[in-house]
Amino acid sequence: MRAQVDTVAEMLGQQFPKVKAMLLEAKEDLTAFAVFPERHWKKIQSTNPLERLNREIKRRTDVVQVFPNDDALLRLVTAVLFELHDEWIAFPRRYLPEGSMDQIYPTSRELPATS
């Protein structure tokens, strides 16, 4: 993946040297998804979870319409985030399969030995 960025940067480098420099500088960020299993790539690039979160916050704030102060807004948004977090933990479906996540973090599921 990173080799492809190098290839594209070289192709553009003759005509657009600044673009080449920018691509090479951002190579790690552009290819950060590549450390995950390939089956996750499509989900990683999707903004669907973020859009759903924003829709839910908007739905809840539209009901109130006018907040007395910034703290009231912050409390409502925080409550929405806590509620959605609890749903994600309790809900049996997963956005990314648990088995493939174990491939990335194999030691995260290991329990300490008890005596």
N, C-alpha and C positions, 0 to 999 in steps of 0.2 A: 504494500500500500504506500509506504513512504517512498519507495523507488518510483512509483508512478508520479508522485508530487515532484520529485527531482526531474523526471522526464518532461513533465509539462513546464516546469520552471525553465529548463534548458531550451525548450521549443520557443517559449515566449521571450526568453532573455535577449535574443538578438534584437528584436524590435522594441521590446518593453523592458529595459533593465530594472526599472523601479518595481514593476510587477514581479519580476523574478526574485528580487530581494525580499519583497513582502511575502511571497509564497514560501520561500525558504525559511524566513523568520517565523512564520506561523505553522510550519510543517507539523510540529508536535501537537498543536491544538487542532489542526485540521484532521489529523489521523488518530485522535485520541480514542475514537470508537473502535479502532482495530484491535485493541487489547481484549475486547469482549468476544465471546464466541460469535461466529458469523450469523447464526440464527437470531441473535439479538439486534443486529445492525438496523433492521427495518424499524423495530420498536424504538430504538434509541433516537433515530432521526425524526420520529413522529412527535408532534407537539400535542397529540390528543389528550394525554392526562393533564397537561397544563391548561389547555382550553376548557376542559371539563371543570377544573378547579376554578378558573376565572368565571365561568358561567354560573357556578353555584354561589360564589361570592357576590356576583352581580345580582342574582335572583334574591338573595337574602337582604342585600343593602337596598334594593329597589322597594322592598316592602316597607322599610323604615323611612326612606326618602330623605329626611332631614335629621342630622345627628346634632345633638347639643354641643358636642365638642369632639376633638380628635380622639380622645381616650375612648369615647363610646364606640366610635367606628373601629378602633383597634381591638376593643373587647369582642365586638361581634365577629370580625374577621378571624380573630384568634379562636373563638369558639367554633366557627365553621371549619377551620383547619384541624382542630382537635377532633371534631366529629368525623371528618373525612379520613383522618389518620386511623381512628378506631375502626372505621369500616374496612380500610385496606388491611388492617391486621386480622380482623375477625372473618372477613369474607374468604371463602375457600378458593376462589379463583385467584390466579396470580397474573400480573402483567408480563413478567418474565418467569419462565419455568424455574422452579426451585432446584431441580436437578442440575440444570445448566449453570445456575448461580453457584452451586457447590463446586463446580469445576474452576470457577474464578477464585473463590475463597474457600479452599478445602478445609482449612483449620478452623473456620468460624463456627462450625457445627460440632466440633469436638468438645466433649464435656470433661471437666477435670476429674481425675481419679479420686474416688472416695475410699476412705479406709474404715 
